[in-house]
Amino acid sequence: MARLNSNGTIDPTFTADVTFVNAFDIKVNTKLLSNGKILVWGKFDTVNGATRRSLAVLNNNGSLDTTFNPATSGAETILSVAVQSDGKIIIGSNNFRYNTPVRGNVARLNADGTVDQTFNQGRGIGGGGVRALKIRSNTRLLIGGNFYRYHIFPRSGLVQINL
């Protein structure tokens, strides 16, 4: 990864290396957090040599924030994220494995990366993936994607839930 200065040159003070076992299938997205750190998500296995499956937080210089240890071992690819004002991170995918900390293709993590056990998504998203997450007024979450069900309710690609 690289960060560009305002004049388009590469910022040499920022160093971050994201890798995936299959180097041709790597996907990386970023979002600047309110604390100045950088949320990185997508499809990768390591960040700066440390195991981080599909989600990590970087310090401003690109080093890995080791205080954020995400419970994403059951996620091959994270397709979308939304960050709540309290620092909790909602993640969405199309391939969260059952019987893992993150399941149902939508989950919420605490600010340190652990699974938020108070977030009850029931059976979660069925039949497809979560491509978009949008927090509305800190009390509702809009979930979009290619799915046919949320929990036990038929929903075709769009659902709003309470947070």
Backbone as a ProteinNet text record, in pm:
[ID]
protein_1_A
[PRIMARY]
MARLNSNGTIDPTFTADVTFVNAFDIKVNTKLLSNGKILVWGKFDTVNGATRRSLAVLNNNGSLDTTFNPATSGAETILSVAVQSDGKIIIGSNNFRYNTPVRGNVARLNADGTVDQTFNQGRGIGGGGVRALKIRSNTRLLIGGNFYRYHIFPRSGLVQINL
[TERTIARY]
84.1	0	88.3	33.3	106.2	9.4	63.8	-14.6	49.4	-36.3	12.4	5.4	106.6	104.1	8.5	-23	-117.8	-68.2	64.4	118.3	129.4	81.2	80.3	201.5	302.2	419.8	389.6	464.2	446.6	504.2	425.6	467.8	560.5	692.3	786.8	772.9	698.1	681.9	572.3	496.9	388.8	433	440.5	478.4	380	312.1	217.2	222.4	225.9	232.1	117	28.4	-86.4	-67.9	-80.8	-59.8	-175.1	-188.1	-287.8	-218.4	-256.4	-191.6	-193.3	-306.9	-318	-302.5	-183	-151.2	-235.6	-298.1	-376.1	-520	-559.5	-697.6	-710.4	-608.7	-610.3	-705.6	-779.7	-870.2	-852	-829.3	-806.3	-886	-960.5	-1033.2	-986.6	-999.9	-957	-1060.3	-1058.7	-1145.1	-1069.4	-1062.1	-998.6	-1093.6	-1045.2	-1126	-1114.9	-1207.2	-1208.8	-1085.5	-1019.1	-899.1	-770.6	-784.2	-668.5	-609.8	-657.7	-609.7	-683.5	-637.9	-691.7	-747.2	-875.6	-940.2	-916.4	-868.9	-838.3	-921.8	-994.2	-1073.6	-1073.6	-1110.6	-1115.6	-1085.9	-990.8	-951.1	-798.7	-751.1	-607.5	-585.7	-462.7	-428.3	-334.9	-245.9	-150.5	-136.5	-99.5	-66.2	67.1	164.8	299.4	352.3	322.6	372.2	289.6	193.1	108.1	-21.4	-68.8	-193.3	-309.5	-378.3	-499.3	-589	-692.9	-782	-888	-868.5	-968.2	-999.9	-941.9	-972.2	-855.7	-817.6	-708.7	-723.4	-653.5	-643.1	-495	-464	-326.7	-312.8	-194.8	-161.8	-135.4	-124	-107.6	16	118	240	237.6	125.9	113.5	144.5	196.9	222.8	90.8	92.6	-26.5	-63.9	-191	-241.6	-268.1	-178.8	-189.2	-295.2	-350.8	-459.2	-590.9	-597.7	-716	-686	-749.1	-726.8	-862.3	-895.6	-1030.8	-1062.5	-1187	-1237.2	-1296.3	-1210.9	-1260	-1203.8	-1172.1	-1115.7	-1213	-1342.7	-1440.8	-1478.1	-1406.7	-1438.9	-1330.8	-1369.6	-1271.9	-1254.4	-1364.5	-1361.1	-1463.2	-1424.6	-1519.3	-1549.5	-1677.4	-1719.7	-1759.5	-1804.3	-1852.1	-1831.9	-1815.7	-1803.5	-1881.9	-1921.7	-1979.4	-1926.7	-1887.5	-1830.8	-1928.5	-1968.8	-2059.2	-1984.2	-2056.7	-1994	-1921.6	-1959.8	-1892.4	-1770.1	-1733.8	-1615.2	-1641.2	-1763.2	-1794.7	-1802.2	-1760.1	-1749.3	-1843.3	-1929.9	-2019.5	-1956.2	-1949.6	-1886.2	-1986.5	-1974	-2061.9	-1984	-2038.2	-1970.9	-2073.3	-2023.2	-2109.7	-2061.9	-1964	-1907.6	-1857.3	-1926	-1889.9	-1929.6	-1839.1	-1866.8	-1947.6	-2038.1	-2115.6	-2023.1	-2065.1	-1988.6	-1855.6	-1851.4	-1733.4	-1780.8	-1688.9	-1730.5	-1817.2	-1786.2	-1870.3	-1951	-2081.7	-2168.2	-2285	-2359.7	-2478.3	-2450.1	-2325.1	-2281.1	-2294.3	-2330.9	-2326.8	-2296.6	-2202.1	-2162.4	-2115.6	-2111.7	-2060.3	-1945.2	-1837.8	-1718.8	-1704.8	-1653.3	-1619.6	-1498	-1466.9	-1355.7	-1221.6	-1209.7	-1084.4	-1083.4	-1193.1	-1199.3	-1274	-1306	-1381.3	-1526.1	-1592.6	-1731.7	-1820.5	-1909.5	-2006.3	-2121.9	-2126.2	-2227.3	-2367.1	-2379.4	-2511.4	-2579.5	-2507	-2563.1	-2625	-2757	-2827.1	-2883.7	-2816.3	-2861.7	-2943.8	-2979.2	-3055.8	-2979.4	-3046.4	-2980.8	-2902.4	-2919.3	-2844.9	-2897.3	-2807.6	-2840.1	-2836.2	-2936.7	-2941.1	-2946.6	-2872.1	-2879.4	-2793.3	-2700.4	-2615.8	-2530.3	-2483.3	-2387.1	-2431.2	-2361.4	-2381.7	-2281.8	-2330.8	-2245.2	-2239.2	-2337.1	-2340.4	-2400.4	-2340.9	-2389.9	-2395.5	-2506	-2520.4	-2588.9	-2521.4	-2579.9	-2665.7	-2788.7	-2883.2	-2914.9	-2875.3	-2902.8	-2862.9	-2758.6	-2702.8	-2798.1	-2918.3	-3012.1	-3057.5	-3029.2	-3072.9	-2959.4	-2963.4	-2863.4	-2934.3	-2895.3	-2947.2	-2847	-2896	-2811.3	-2856.7	-2762.4	-2794.1	-2704.6	-2756	-2675.7	-2760.2	-2706.9	-2778.3	-2820.4	-2927.6	-2977.6	-3129.7	-3187.1	-3331.3	-3396.2	-3313.1	-3368.1	-3281.7	-3350	-3281.9	-3348.4	-3271.1	-3318.4	-3421.7	-3548.7	-3650.5	-3745.4	-3715.4	-3804.6	-3757.8	-3848.3	-3810.8	-3774.7	-3659.3	-3613.9	-3529	-3561.1	-3492.4	-3390.7	-3271.9	-3160.5	-3151.1	-3251.6	-3246.8	-3326.6	-3266.1	-3334.4	-3279.4	-3366.6	-3324.1	-3348.8	-3248.4	-3261.4	-3226.8	-3269.6	-3234.6	-3097.3	-3022.8	-2890.4	-2900.8
-117	0	122.9	229.8	355.9	468.7	577.3	698.4	808.1	885.8	994	1126.2	1210.7	1347.7	1428.3	1547.9	1631.6	1664.5	1657.6	1684.6	1559.2	1445.3	1320.7	1231.9	1278.2	1195	1096.6	988.7	887.6	937.8	920.5	960.5	852.6	880.4	778.3	746.5	826.4	800.6	696.9	659.6	562.5	430	325.9	193.5	89.6	25.4	-80.5	-185.2	-310.9	-422.2	-517.2	-533.8	-622.4	-736.8	-862.5	-977.4	-1076	-1155.3	-1261.2	-1381.4	-1501.6	-1622.7	-1625.3	-1593.9	-1585.2	-1438.6	-1396.6	-1255.8	-1190.6	-1268.1	-1210.5	-1180.4	-1212.3	-1194.4	-1100.6	-1021.8	-933.9	-815.8	-778.1	-663.5	-584.6	-453.8	-371.2	-241.3	-208.3	-82.4	-13.3	118	191.9	296.3	329.7	435.9	501.4	634	708.1	713.7	673.8	674.5	809.7	839.8	968.9	991.6	883.4	896.9	909.8	922.3	938.5	808.3	696	565.6	527.1	421.1	380.8	240.2	225.3	94.6	36.9	-87.5	-155.2	-282.6	-304.7	-426.4	-474.4	-601.6	-659.5	-807.5	-847.2	-987.7	-994.3	-1026	-1038.5	-1124.9	-1170	-1259.6	-1196.4	-1108.4	-1048.3	-898.9	-828.8	-687.1	-669	-619.4	-599.4	-726	-840.6	-968.9	-1033.4	-961.7	-1016.9	-1070.5	-1181.5	-1239.4	-1147.2	-1104.3	-1023.1	-1062.1	-1138	-1190.9	-1087.4	-1021.6	-936.3	-805	-777.4	-653.4	-617.4	-490.2	-443.1	-293.2	-243.3	-99.3	-64.3	41.1	89	220.4	241.2	371.6	467.7	594.3	696.8	675.9	607.9	584.6	452.5	378.5	250.9	129.3	149.1	34.5	-24	-151.1	-220.8	-178.2	-145.8	-117.5	-251.3	-293.3	-425.6	-430.9	-316.1	-317.3	-358.2	-356.6	-400.7	-538.6	-640.5	-778.5	-836.7	-827.7	-861	-1010.1	-1039.5	-1176.8	-1212.5	-1214.5	-1237.8	-1365.6	-1463	-1587.3	-1660.5	-1637.3	-1703.7	-1624.8	-1517.7	-1431.5	-1439.8	-1478.6	-1479.9	-1341	-1271.4	-1137	-1050.4	-931.7	-835.4	-737.5	-726.4	-645.3	-503.8	-485.3	-353.3	-334	-208.3	-172.5	-44.6	-29.7	95.3	112.8	234	261.4	347.2	298	371.8	482.1	579	690.8	645	529.4	477.2	392.3	385.9	311.9	167.3	117.8	-19.1	-25.7	-140.9	-158	-268	-235.9	-335.6	-381.8	-513.8	-570.2	-657.2	-659.5	-740.3	-817.3	-933.7	-1021.6	-1109.2	-1203.3	-1304.9	-1445	-1453.8	-1585.7	-1603.2	-1544.8	-1574.4	-1718.6	-1795.3	-1936.4	-1951.3	-2050.3	-2079.7	-2135.8	-2128.2	-2176.1	-2104.2	-1977.2	-1892.8	-1766.9	-1688.2	-1568.3	-1472.1	-1455.9	-1374	-1468.1	-1446.4	-1536.4	-1457.4	-1520.8	-1457.4	-1342.9	-1329.2	-1229.3	-1084.6	-1062.1	-928.4	-945.2	-865.9	-876.3	-739.7	-724.4	-600.3	-634	-557.5	-575.3	-457.3	-484.1	-376.9	-301.8	-189.8	-106.6	-179.1	-285.5	-361.5	-480.8	-501.2	-609.6	-732.9	-741.9	-857.8	-848.8	-964.4	-967.4	-905.6	-816.9	-756.2	-854	-919.2	-1021.8	-963.5	-832	-770.2	-746.7	-761.2	-742.7	-874.6	-878.7	-1002.1	-993.6	-1056.7	-1056.7	-1180.5	-1260.4	-1382.6	-1472.4	-1517.6	-1599.3	-1513.6	-1382.7	-1292.1	-1289.1	-1260.1	-1246.2	-1383.5	-1413.8	-1542.7	-1528.1	-1615.8	-1623	-1525.7	-1460.6	-1366.7	-1286.9	-1174.3	-1098.4	-958.8	-902.8	-765.9	-678.6	-597.1	-511	-367.6	-327.7	-189.7	-184.9	-102.1	-78.5	72.2	120	263.2	282	349.5	379.9	504.2	493.9	605.8	652.2	770.2	836.4	752.8	674.8	594.3	493.3	478	381.8	277.4	300.1	207.1	181.1	59.3	18.4	-25.6	31.7	-6.4	-103.9	-220.3	-324.6	-348.3	-339.5	-364.2	-471.6	-542.7	-645.5	-734.6	-850.3	-947.8	-1065.7	-1046.4	-1149	-1155.6	-1261.5	-1279.4	-1286	-1286.1	-1303.8	-1232	-1175	-1131	-1203.9	-1277.9	-1363.9	-1460.2	-1448.8	-1538.5	-1462.3	-1335.5	-1250.1	-1236.4	-1255.3	-1234.7	-1088	-1064.7	-929.8	-942.1	-865.2	-875.5	-764.1	-785.7	-695.7	-571.3	-543.1	-424.7	-448.8	-415.4	-428.6	-322.2	-272.8	-180.8	-248.6	-243.7	-305.2	-202	-229.9	-146.4	-185.4	-87.5	-113.4	-129
0	0	0	-51.6	-52.8	-20.4	33.7	56.2	-27.1	-90.4	-174.5	-101	-125.2	-76.1	-162.5	-120.8	-195.7	-336.6	-359.5	-493.1	-579.9	-526.9	-603.6	-585.1	-512.1	-487.3	-374.5	-370.4	-266.2	-135	-27.8	105.9	161.8	174.3	220.9	369.6	445.9	588.9	615.9	512.9	527.9	467.5	550.1	499.7	550.3	456.5	490.5	380.4	420.3	326.2	355	257.6	270.8	172.8	221.5	133.1	142.5	38.3	30.1	-32	10.1	-40.4	-192.7	-252.6	-397.8	-436.2	-468.7	-491.2	-599.7	-687.5	-796	-755.7	-634.7	-593.1	-473.6	-446.1	-330.5	-355.5	-251.5	-258.1	-129.7	-142.1	-24.4	-36.8	67.4	78.2	205.2	209.3	328.3	368	495.7	549.8	663.5	660.6	768.3	887.4	1004.1	1125.7	1195.9	1283.2	1352.2	1439.7	1482.5	1565.6	1483	1349.9	1262	1212.9	1264.8	1219.1	1091.1	1026.9	897.2	906.9	876.7	871.5	732.9	728.1	601.9	598.1	487.1	474.9	331	312.6	179.1	182.9	99.8	93.2	102.4	221.5	245.5	368.1	385.3	496	598.9	554.4	647.3	622.1	726.9	718.3	789.3	716.9	772	839.2	779.7	827.6	937.1	994.5	1101.1	1040.3	1092.3	1043	1076.7	974.3	987.3	871.2	899.3	796.4	757.9	646.7	582.3	651.8	769.6	841.6	932.6	930	1015.8	1036.6	1136.9	1159.2	1156.5	1082.4	1071.6	1146.5	1202.6	1258.6	1143.8	1173.9	1070.7	983	1033.7	956.1	879	886.7	815.7	900.7	1020.6	1108.3	1157	1190.2	1235.9	1377.6	1398	1531.8	1598.8	1685.8	1747.8	1857.6	1897.4	1995.2	1930.1	1797.7	1723.9	1667.9	1725.9	1682.5	1640.3	1511.7	1467.4	1472	1510.4	1515.3	1379.9	1277.8	1141.9	1080.9	1163.2	1110.3	1019.2	1033.9	949.1	825.5	799	685.3	579.6	458.9	350.3	290.4	270.7	214.6	286.4	324.5	377.3	264.9	230.5	117.4	156.4	280.6	320.8	470.4	509.4	650.9	678	802.6	852.2	993.8	1026.5	1158.8	1237.4	1353.7	1439.9	1514.1	1566.4	1637.2	1764.3	1820.9	1939.9	1906.3	1777.5	1735.3	1697.7	1718.5	1677.9	1526.1	1472.3	1327.6	1282.8	1189.1	1131	1001.2	982.1	863.1	788.6	656.3	573.4	469.5	429.9	335.4	264.5	188.3	128.7	163.9	251.6	279.8	422.6	520.9	659.7	687.2	741.2	769.3	896.9	895	1015.2	1122.3	1246	1361	1376.2	1337.1	1358.4	1431.5	1484.3	1558.6	1476.2	1347.3	1259.9	1172.2	1167	1090.8	1034.5	944.4	889.4	794.4	751.2	654.1	699.4	825.6	884	1033	1083.1	1223.5	1271.6	1402.9	1459.1	1551.5	1537.1	1619.5	1713.6	1832.4	1924.7	1872.1	1932	1885.7	1889.7	1972.1	1978.5	1882.5	1806.7	1709	1754.9	1883.3	1931.5	1883.2	1875.2	1830.9	1937.9	1895.9	1986.4	2003.8	2118	2144.4	2161.1	2177.7	2192.4	2058.2	1949.3	1815	1771.9	1767.2	1734	1593.2	1499.3	1361	1327.3	1427.8	1401.8	1305.4	1202	1099.5	1001.1	1009	922.6	781.2	689.3	547.3	482.2	402.2	334.1	183.3	116.5	-28.6	-104.2	-40.9	-112.9	-17.8	-66.7	10.2	45.6	144.1	188.5	114.8	25.4	-57.1	-6.2	75.9	124.8	264.2	349.7	485.4	507.1	560.8	587.2	721.2	813.1	943	927	976.9	969.7	1110.3	1145.2	1273.3	1395.3	1385	1494.7	1556	1503.5	1559.9	1458.6	1334.1	1229.7	1132	1076.7	978.8	852.3	741.9	611.3	549.9	508.5	450.7	307.9	214	73.5	16	-82.1	-146.7	-234.1	-263	-345.7	-258.6	-184.4	-93.1	-101.7	-44.4	-48.9	89.6	195.7	328.9	431.3	533.4	654.6	770	846.7	953.8	894.4	929.5	872.2	779.5	754.3	677.2	532.3	436.9	296.8	274	218.9	183.7	58.6	-39.4	-167.6	-184.6	-133	-158.1	-71.6	12.7	96.1	223.2	337.5	466.3	559.8	647.7	751.8	886.2	973.5	1106	1213.1	1335.2	1449.1	1500.3	1544.3	1603	1753.1
[MASK]
+++++++++++++++++++++++++++++++++++++++++++++++++++++++++++++++++++++++++++++++++++++++++++++++++++++++++++++++++++++++++++++++++++++++++++++++++++++++++++++++++++

